[in-house]
Amino acid sequence: MNRRRFLGASAAAAVASALSGCELSLEQGLYNECRPPGGHRVLRERLVRAAFEGIDATRVWDCHAHLFGNGRAGTGVYLNPGFDRPTTIAGRVRRAMFFNAACGGEDEERLDRAVVDRLAHLAEELPAGAKVMLLAFDFTHDPDGTRRDDLTSFAIADAYAARVARDHPERFEWIASVHPYRRDAIAAVEAAHAAGARAVKWLPQTMGIDLAHERSLAFYGALRRLGLPLLVHVGEERAVEGAGRHDLGSPLALRHPLGAGVRVIAAHCATLGESPDLDAEPDPAKSPRVRNFDLFARLMGEARYRHLLHGDLSAVTQSNRAGSLPAIIGAASWHDRLLNGSDYPLPGIMPLYSIRGFARVGMIEEAAVPVLQELRQVNPLVFDFVLKRSISWHGARLPAAVFETRRFFDPAIAKP
């Protein structure tokens, strides 16, 4: 069935279940129109041009962008059969919306190539010198090192991410993903570093990674020795189930890599869900539950982590996370520790964002709404950048340094 017709016919009833209770908006409908990139007038609008003023584009590295596909071309992509060929309406909608956001088209046999081609075209519409950092994503592993395909929703091999980045060196960098329970974890991260990886990405809840596990602790030593930062999803995870270890997402668990001297990026600034406050009561069963964002803020306030803990801004403009934006914008002491990322392809999942909602609360001008809505259909990477550059709260905005993230990942670039 044509993916667009399927979405239009059946998604209205199933989309809320498929996206696990996110706050949704239908102001731009259900699906991305997937307009071909190239010369759209909206890219020349004053709002778009103004977003890049005062920015050194050669230092703009979108630090959180996902590769995706179905793996049928043998590229190094794995998609769990339950995700690839779902049997429920909710599962079919979830898959359709992810692939629609990535504009992979209808040809399943060349989907992996189409997703990369689309992303490369979108990146070309960023100012010259700007890059996108592509995320690898490892399989779930048991504590004894056994790989668990059955508990892995999808996986992107390091070699594949490295190859895609190598094929487009003017636009792409890449971030490795090595599960610390792997028997070859240290050798694998060393190989990734030698191949040009700029960081390592973990999603503990999905991948089943306990940040306090002895194999994780051993892995931190390798990260520090190699100078590789660790990008960790903290807070609630709704998009990818995998191992389903929701107890592993507390920001307080970041004390383990931080204590080992590893530079850590807390993905999304932990802007979803709650966790036990183990600082107040070590027994999780008795601990009061506290917002993950507040736990992240607590860590950001500790002087010992001043030069180690950072947060990325991927997905923080989604409707279900945007409530934390005033605090993020208002925390001026954080700004030199924040790194922008798009979480591509999520900006292309139409119901996840409400641009009019930002206008209603006065965070963007009303005149910006149609421009941003059009821009989102044309290029979600540029849209994510322009939206965040346009948002203000009580006269304050995110400074240029938040978007000039290369300083964090590239030791050859002097910090401002």
C-alpha positions in Angstrom: 0.0 0.0 0.0 1.2 3.5 -0.7 2.7 4.9 2.5 1.0 8.2 2.3 -2.5 6.8 1.6 -2.0 4.4 4.6 -1.2 7.3 6.9 -4.1 9.4 5.7 -6.5 6.5 6.0 -5.6 4.9 9.3 -3.1 6.9 11.3 -5.6 9.3 12.9 -6.8 6.5 15.3 -3.4 4.8 15.9 -0.8 7.6 15.9 -1.1 8.4 19.6 -0.5 4.8 20.5 2.3 4.4 17.9 4.3 7.3 19.3 3.7 6.2 22.9 1.7 9.0 24.3 3.6 12.0 23.0 1.8 15.3 23.0 0.8 15.6 19.3 -0.2 18.3 17.0 -2.0 18.0 13.7 -1.5 21.5 12.5 0.7 20.3 9.6 -1.1 17.0 9.1 0.2 13.5 9.6 2.9 13.2 6.9 5.9 14.9 5.5 5.4 15.9 1.8 9.0 15.0 1.0 9.5 17.8 -1.4 12.7 17.3 -3.5 15.5 19.6 -2.2 16.7 22.3 -4.4 16.3 26.1 -4.6 13.0 26.5 -2.7 12.2 30.2 -2.2 11.6 29.7 1.6 15.3 29.1 2.0 15.9 32.7 1.0 13.4 34.2 3.4 14.6 36.9 5.8 14.0 34.7 8.8 16.2 31.9 7.4 19.0 34.3 6.4 18.9 36.0 9.8 19.2 32.7 11.6 22.7 32.2 10.1 23.9 35.8 10.7 26.7 35.9 13.3 27.3 32.2 13.0 30.6 30.6 11.7 29.1 27.9 9.5 32.4 26.0 9.5 31.8 25.4 13.2 28.2 24.2 12.8 28.1 20.4 13.4 24.6 19.0 14.0 25.6 16.6 16.7 22.6 14.3 16.7 21.4 12.8 13.4 20.2 9.3 12.8 21.0 7.0 9.9 18.2 4.6 9.2 17.0 2.0 6.7 15.8 -1.6 6.5 19.1 -3.4 5.8 17.9 -5.3 2.7 20.8 -4.0 0.6 23.4 -5.4 3.0 24.7 -2.0 4.0 25.2 -2.5 7.7 21.7 -1.6 8.8 19.7 -4.1 11.0 15.9 -3.7 11.5 14.2 -6.1 13.9 11.5 -8.1 12.0 8.9 -6.9 14.5 9.7 -3.3 13.4 10.3 -4.0 9.8 7.2 -6.1 9.2 4.9 -5.2 12.1 1.6 -7.0 12.6 -0.3 -4.3 14.5 -1.8 -1.1 13.2 0.2 0.9 15.8 3.4 -0.8 14.6 2.7 -0.2 11.0 2.0 3.5 11.7 5.2 3.8 13.7 7.3 2.4 10.9 5.5 4.4 8.2 6.1 7.6 10.1 9.8 7.1 10.7 10.4 6.3 7.0 8.1 9.1 5.8 10.1 11.5 8.0 13.3 10.3 6.3 11.6 10.4 2.9 12.9 7.1 1.8 10.3 6.5 -0.8 8.4 3.4 -1.7 11.2 1.2 -3.0 12.1 -1.1 -0.1 15.0 -2.6 -1.9 16.9 0.7 -2.2 15.6 2.3 1.0 19.0 2.5 2.7 20.5 4.4 -0.2 17.5 6.6 -0.6 17.6 7.7 3.1 21.3 8.6 2.7 20.8 10.4 -0.6 18.0 12.5 0.9 20.0 13.4 4.0 23.0 14.4 1.8 20.8 16.6 -0.3 19.4 18.3 2.8 22.8 18.8 4.3 23.9 20.5 1.0 21.4 23.2 1.7 23.1 24.2 4.9 25.6 27.0 4.6 29.0 26.0 3.2 31.1 24.4 5.8 28.3 23.1 8.1 28.2 19.4 8.8 25.9 16.7 10.2 27.1 14.1 12.6 25.7 10.6 11.8 25.0 8.2 14.6 25.9 4.6 14.6 23.8 2.4 16.9 24.9 -0.9 18.4 23.0 -4.0 19.2 21.7 -4.8 22.7 24.0 -7.2 24.5 23.6 -9.3 27.7 26.1 -8.7 30.6 28.1 -11.7 29.5 28.6 -10.2 26.0 26.0 -12.1 24.1 24.4 -10.1 21.3 20.6 -10.0 21.5 19.1 -9.4 18.1 15.7 -10.1 19.6 16.0 -7.2 22.0 17.4 -4.8 19.3 14.9 -2.6 17.5 17.5 -1.4 15.0 21.2 -1.2 14.6 23.6 0.9 12.5 27.1 -0.6 12.2 30.1 1.7 12.9 31.5 0.7 9.5 28.4 1.8 7.7 28.3 5.2 9.5 32.0 5.7 8.8 31.6 4.8 5.1 28.7 7.2 4.6 30.7 10.0 6.3 33.7 9.1 4.2 31.7 9.3 1.0 30.5 12.9 1.9 33.5 14.4 3.9 32.4 17.9 3.2 29.1 17.4 4.9 29.2 14.5 7.3 31.1 13.5 10.4 30.2 10.4 12.4 29.7 9.1 16.0 30.3 5.5 16.9 28.2 3.2 19.0 30.0 0.4 21.0 28.1 -1.6 23.6 30.4 -1.8 26.7 29.3 -5.4 27.4 30.8 -6.6 24.1 33.8 -8.9 24.5 35.7 -6.8 22.0 34.4 -3.5 23.3 37.8 -1.9 23.9 39.2 -3.0 20.5 36.0 -1.9 18.8 36.1 1.6 20.2 39.8 1.9 19.4 39.0 0.9 15.8 36.2 3.5 15.7 38.5 6.2 16.9 41.1 5.3 14.3 38.4 5.4 11.6 37.5 9.0 12.6 34.7 8.6 15.1 34.1 11.9 17.0 32.2 10.4 20.0 30.4 7.3 21.2 26.6 7.1 21.4 24.6 5.0 24.0 20.9 4.7 24.6 20.9 2.7 27.8 17.2 1.9 28.1 17.1 0.4 24.6 20.5 -1.1 24.5 20.4 -2.5 28.1 23.4 -0.6 29.4 23.9 -0.1 33.1 26.3 2.8 33.5 27.5 1.4 36.8 28.3 -2.1 35.4 31.9 -3.2 35.7 32.2 -3.5 31.9 31.0 0.1 31.6 33.5 1.2 34.2 36.3 -0.4 32.2 35.1 1.2 29.0 35.3 4.7 30.5 39.0 4.3 30.8 39.3 3.7 27.1 37.1 6.7 26.3 39.2 8.9 28.4 42.5 7.6 27.0 41.2 8.2 23.4 39.7 11.6 24.2 36.2 10.5 23.0 33.1 12.0 24.6 30.1 9.9 25.4 26.7 10.9 24.1 24.1 9.3 26.4 20.3 9.4 26.1 19.0 10.1 29.6 15.4 10.6 30.6 12.4 8.6 29.3 12.7 6.8 26.0 9.5 6.5 23.9 10.7 6.1 20.3 12.6 2.8 20.4 11.8 0.0 22.8 14.6 -2.5 22.4 15.6 -3.9 25.8 12.9 -1.9 27.5 15.1 -1.1 30.5 13.4 2.1 31.5 15.2 2.0 34.9 18.5 2.7 33.2 17.7 6.3 32.1 18.3 8.3 35.2 20.6 11.4 34.7 22.1 10.5 38.1 23.7 7.5 36.5 25.9 9.9 34.6 27.9 10.3 37.8 29.7 7.0 36.8 31.3 8.2 33.5 31.7 11.7 34.9 33.5 10.4 37.9 35.9 8.6 35.5 36.7 11.9 33.9 34.8 11.2 30.7 33.2 14.2 28.9 29.5 13.4 28.7 26.7 14.8 26.6 23.3 14.3 28.1 21.0 13.8 25.0 17.9 16.0 25.0 18.9 17.5 28.3 16.9 14.7 29.9 13.7 16.5 29.1 11.2 13.6 29.5 10.0 11.6 32.4 11.0 11.0 36.1 13.5 8.9 38.0 14.1 8.0 41.6 16.1 10.6 43.5 18.9 8.3 44.7 20.7 11.3 46.2 17.8 11.7 48.7 17.3 7.9 49.2 19.6 5.2 47.8 16.8 2.6 47.8 14.9 3.1 44.5 11.7 1.6 45.9 11.7 4.3 48.6 13.1 7.2 46.7 10.9 10.2 45.8 10.5 10.5 42.0 11.9 13.7 40.5 11.7 15.1 36.9 14.7 13.9 34.9 15.3 17.5 33.7 15.6 18.6 37.4 18.1 15.8 38.0 20.1 16.9 35.0 20.0 20.5 36.3 21.3 19.3 39.6 24.3 17.7 37.9 24.9 20.8 35.8 25.1 22.8 39.0 27.9 20.7 40.5 31.2 22.4 40.2 33.2 19.2 39.7 31.3 18.5 36.5 31.8 22.0 35.1 34.1 21.0 32.3 32.8 17.4 31.8 29.0 17.5 31.6 27.2 19.0 28.6 23.6 18.7 27.2 22.4 18.5 23.6 19.4 20.3 22.3 18.1 17.5 20.0 14.3 17.2 20.2 13.9 19.8 22.9 11.5 21.8 20.6 9.2 18.8 20.2 5.8 19.4 21.8 6.4 16.8 24.5 9.7 18.4 25.6 9.3 22.1 24.8 8.1 22.9 28.4 11.7 22.9 29.5 12.9 25.4 26.9 12.3 28.5 29.1 14.5 27.0 31.8 17.2 26.0 29.2 17.2 29.5 27.6 17.2 31.2 31.0 20.1 29.2 32.3 22.8 31.4 30.9 25.5 29.6 32.9 24.7 26.5 30.8 25.0 28.1 27.4 28.7 27.3 26.8 27.9 23.7 27.7 25.0 23.2 25.3 25.4 21.6 21.9 22.8 21.8 19.1 21.6 18.7 17.3 18.5 18.0 15.3 17.6 14.4 16.1 17.0 13.9 12.4 14.7 12.5 11.0 12.4 13.4 13.9 11.8 17.0 12.8 10.1 15.4 9.8 7.5 13.6 11.8 4.8 16.2 11.5 2.7 15.5 14.6 5.7 15.9 17.0 5.9 19.7 16.6 3.6 22.6 17.1 5.0 25.7 15.6 1.8 27.6 16.3 2.2 26.6 20.0 5.5 28.6 20.1 3.7 31.6 18.7 0.8 31.3 21.2 3.2 31.6 24.1 5.2 34.4 22.6 8.4 32.4 21.9 8.3 33.2 18.2 6.7 36.0 16.1 3.3 35.1 14.5 4.8 36.1 11.1 7.4 33.3 11.5 4.8 30.5 11.7 4.1 30.1 7.9 7.8 30.4 7.1 8.8 27.7 9.6 5.9 25.5 8.5 7.0 25.8 4.9 10.6 25.3 5.8 9.9 22.1 7.7 8.3 20.6 4.6 11.3 21.6 2.5 14.3 20.9 4.7 13.8 19.6 8.3 17.6 20.1 9.1 17.4 23.8 8.2 14.0 24.1 10.0 15.4 22.7 13.2 18.3 25.2 13.1 16.1 28.2 12.2 13.4 27.4 14.8 16.0 27.2 17.7 17.7 30.4 16.5 14.3 32.2 16.3 12.9 31.2 19.8 13.2 33.6 22.6 12.0 33.8 26.2 11.6 37.1 28.0 14.0 38.6 25.5 16.7 35.9 25.9 17.9 33.6 23.1 20.2 30.7 22.7 23.6 32.2 21.8 25.6 31.5 18.6 28.1 29.3 20.6 25.4 26.7 21.2 25.2 26.1 17.4 29.0 26.2 16.8 29.5 22.7 18.2 32.7 21.8 16.3 34.7 23.3 19.2 33.6 20.4 21.4 34.4 17.5 19.0 37.4 18.7 17.0 40.6 19.2 19.1 42.1 21.2 16.2 39.5 24.0 16.7 40.3 26.4 19.6 37.5 26.9 22.1 36.1 30.4 22.2 
